[in-house]
């Protein structure tokens, strides 16, 4: 979502009001036209827009591909939930329920398209180690982010794209639907590796951040004893920032736990014909993860 920009009012251009006939009446010939100069009025600035926190949040949320995908997840899994709940309704089972089921399927494939650039992001994360989310005292976090998380996604995305081509372009890809399902299962094996790595790294981050927060608590006690009000304020600000980071890591751990069973289900070769999980527990977990991910992003946007 592109950020809204305030349009500036342009300068007002004053028109020349001199007229030859008027000049002649004042005794000035056409060859000696006198021009009357009109001063440009001072431009009027547009009033400052009224703050709109909700609109600003929505625009910031949709400006990134990652959070845009989270919004689509909400539409996808909410559509499934309403479709599932209305499937037995006398009034909606032949209208609303199938319509939302169709929307759920279409949004699902739309999200595949949005992930076409995932391979390049994975390669960048593997090269730079940026998926660790900053520098950490524990060296395991950087290694997990590089080799388990970014490394697994390097294989996940191409396999997912092959499966997508098999489902959507069977005549061109020469892949049967069964083969596409098997390729998709293999891609989800690498996705499961990513989730395990993410869970492991998040737990290590949680432990490290908690230790830092405890250290700040002891430092704050020293500042209070010395009656250092400036130092106390600085430490409290650091505590607030650390508490927010811990909250985000906790939400990431919850997301991993919600993801793991669906990822294992879709990693099995016969996931489409004999799934490990039924529709309700499987999609229910994905619905819960979708709302948790959006909440996590909103928490990250707050000061």
Helices and strands as residue ranges (DSSP letters): H 20-25, G 30-32, H 53-62, H 65-86, H 96-114, G 115-117, H 118-128, G 130-132, H 139-143, I 144-150, H 151-168, H 170-173, H 177-225, H 229-267, H 279-301
